[in-house]
Amino acid sequence: MTKNSCGEPPPFCTPNCCPRNSDAPDVRTALPLGNAHVKGPIPDYLIEGMKIVDPCVQKQNLINGHKVPSFGLQSFGYDATLDQEEFYAFSNVSGGIVDPRNFDKNLLVKMAPKTDEDGLLYFIVPSNGTALGLTRETFHVPTTTIGMVFGKSTYSRCALVINCTLLEPGWTGRLVMELHNSSPIPIKVYANAGICQVVFLNGTKPHKDYGDGKYQNQQELLTARM
C-alpha cells in the first residue's frame, strides 16, 4: 500500500499532515463514516470522534488507584465495562428449562456486588456457571458499521468465556453479555472495570439495518424475546 511521508496510507492522512496530500479529505471528521475511503477496522480516534461509545474514555487500568482489567479506547475498538447494578446468574432451583421462545425469568437470580479489601466491587460467577451482565456504556452504531465482541485476555486466562452477538448497523443500546465460567472454581469479575472488547468494522451502507429491532434502545438487561 502506498504511504505518505507521515507513514499513514492516503485515506488516513489529514489535509495538514503531508504537503503533497493537502487536498485530501480529513476522515477524522468526515461524514458519513461510510465514506468509501474508510473501510475495515475503525481506529481509536474515529471511534471517539464519531461518538460511537458513550461514555468514551482513554485506555486505563486503575480504579481508586488499584489495578483492574483495562477499559477504554483500544487501537481499533473499545474495552467496555461491567455495570454494577444488573448481574444475573442462571439457577435451576425451580427445575425449569431455558426456552428462547418463552423465557422464564425465574431461572435468573439477581446477584448483589461484593466489596473486596481494596474497596472494589465484584461479582462471583459460580464454578461451571453462567451469568448475564450489562455494559455501563451505551453504543451508537452507525448504519455502515458492525461491532464484534471478544473476551479480554486476562479473563480468558481465568477460564471466563464471554459470549455476545454482533452489534448490528443502526443499533443503539447497552450490551448484554453472557459470562460463562468454564472452570470448576468460582471466578471474580470486577464491576466498573473492563469485561470485553468491541472491535468496530466499517463498510458500505447496507440496504437493511437494525432499525426498530426488538432490542433497539436497550438500556436495561433484557432477556430473550421473540
N, C-alpha and C positions, 0 to 999 in steps of 0.2 A: 504493500500500500504506500502510495506517495505521501510524504510528510512535509510540512512546512518547517521553517527554521526553528520554530519553537519545539518541534518534536511531536506535535499533535497532527493527526490526519486532518485534511481540509474541513470536514463538517464540524469539528470541534475547535477550530481555530477562530478566535474572536476577531472582529474588524481591526482592533488596535494592536493585535498580537504581533503580526508579521507585516512589514511594509508591502510585500507582494501579495498579501491577502486582505488588503484594506477594504475591498468591496465585498468581502464575504459576509453573509448574514451572521448575526450573533445568536447562535442557537441556545445560548444560556437563557435568553429571554424570548426566544422566538415562539410564536403561536401560529397554529396549534402545535402541540407536542408531536403530532403525527406527521410533521414535516418530512418529506421524502428523504432528506439528508440525515435524519436521525432514526436509525433502525437498530434493533438489537438491544443489549443491556443499556439501561439508563444510568448515567453516572450520578454521583452524590450531589453535585451542585445543581443538576436539573431536578432531582427529586425534591430538593429543598426549594428551589425557585418556583417550581410548579405547584407547590403546596399539596403534594400527594399524601403526606402524612401529617397529622395534627394530634398532639404537639410533635414538633420535629426538633431534635437536639443533636449536637455533635456527639461523636462516639465518646463514651465514658464508662468507667467500671467501678465507681465509688458511690456509696450511699452513706451519708454522715461519716465520711472518712474511712469506711470499711469496704473492702473489695467484694464485688458481686459479679455474676456473669454480665458481660458488657452489653450495652444498649446504645442506640442512636444510629447515626448515619454510617454506612459502610461504603465501600468503593462503588458498588452497583446495587445497593439495596439498603434496607433498614432493619436493625435489630429491635424488634418490638418487645414491650414489657408486659408482665403478667399483672392483671388487675387484682387488687387485694380484697374486693368485695364479693365477686362471683366466682366460686370454685366448687364444683360438684363432683363427688365420687360415685361411681356405679356401685350399687349394692343389690344383692339378691335375697335380701331378708324377706321380701314379700313373695319370693318364688315366681316372679313374673318372667316374661320374655320380651326382649327388646324388639319392637316392631316399628320399622320406619314409617309405615302407613298409619299407625295409631300408637304414637309414642306414649308410654306410661311414665309420667314424671315421678311417680312413687319409687322408681328404680334408681333415682338420684338422691343423694344425701348431701345437703349443703355443708361445706367444711368451713369452720372459722379459722382464720390465720392464727398461728402461734408466734411468739416472740423469742428470739434467741438471746444469748448473753451480750451481743453487740447492739441489741435493740432493733434487729432486722426482722421483718415479718416473713413467715414462710408457711407453706402447706406441706402435708405429707401425702405422697402417692403410695398407697399400700403395696406390699410385695405382690407382683403379678397382677396388679390392679390397674384400673383405668379411670381417668377423671376428665372433666371438661373445664376448660378455663377460657378467659376472655382477655383480649389485649386492652391496655389502657388507651392506646392510640386509636383514632378514627382514620380510616383510609378513604381517600377520594380518588378513585381510579379513573383516569381519562379514558375516553371511548376508543383510544388507539393503543391501549396498554393492558397487559396482564401482569399479575403478581404471582410468583411461585414461592411457596413456603418451604423452608428447610429447618431442620433442627440445628441447635448450636453444638459446636464440637465439645464443649465442656460437659454438657448434659449427656451427649451421646456416649461419652466415656464413663458415664454413671449408669448406663443402660436405660436412659429415658428416651422414648421414641415419641416424636411429635408428628401427628397426622393431621393434615389440613388440606382442603381443596384449594383450587385456584381462586385468586381474586380476579373476578371477571371484568372485562371492559365495561365502564359505566357504573360499577358498583360502588356504593358508599356505605361505610359502617365499621363497627368494631369486629375484630376477627375472633370467631370461636375455634378453639383448638382441642383436639383430643391428645391427652398426655397418657402414654402407656408405660408402666414400669415393667420392663421385660426381665427383671431380676427377682430372686426370692427374698430380697431385702428392701425395706421401705426406703424411699428417696425423698429428700427435702427439695422443694422448688421455691425459690425466693420471689415474693411479691415485689412489684415495682422495679424488678431487675429484668435483664434480657432473658427471653424464653424461646424465641425463634427468629429467623431471618427471612425477610421477604425480599426477593430479587425481582426487580421490575424490568420488563421487556417491552419495547415499543415496536409497532408495526404500522401497516396501513389500516385505516379505519374500516372495520367490517360492516357488512350490511345489517347485522344484528348485534346489539349489546345487551347488558343485563336488564336495562330498562326498569320496569316495575316488578322485578322478580320477588319471590316470597321472602327473601332475606334482605331486601333493599332497606337501607337506613337502619340497620340493626344496631341498637345501642345497648342492648342487654343480651344475656346469654339465652338465645333461642334454641330450643330442642328441635329435633327432626320434624318436618311438616310436609304435607303433600299440597 
